[in-house]
Amino acid sequence: MQTLEVAQNDIPLNLRANLKYSDDTTVNLSGAAIHFHMRQIVGGVYTVTPKVDRACVIETPPGTDGWVYLVWASGDLDTIGRFRGEFQVTFPSGKIVTSNLVDIIVRQEMA
């Protein structure tokens, strides 16, 4: 699992991921829609409302190499705490696959 630590209110570089199945084979993203979902973890439980729920961009269409990225927006990382994110792939058939969990730690700004 990838871990990302950022300062509160930062807008870091795009979050890139090479989406893979549990057997480590690349997910072919041809024709698929990809969303990134991120929720805060409080007391070991996910919050009800997602902090981020946004479409991702396939890095090299048509996406046979599995690379995607998320463009962070203002407000995505404005809350101090621990978050978990995941990439959700919806194929043209309607099948949904969740891939690549990401731990995100938002720490207090130092300046």
Protein Blocks (a to p, Z undefined) as FASTA:
>chain_A
ZZddddehiacdddddddddfkopacdfehiacdddddddeehiacfbdfbdcddddfba
ghlnopacddddehjlmcgcddddddddddfkopacdehiadddddddfZZ
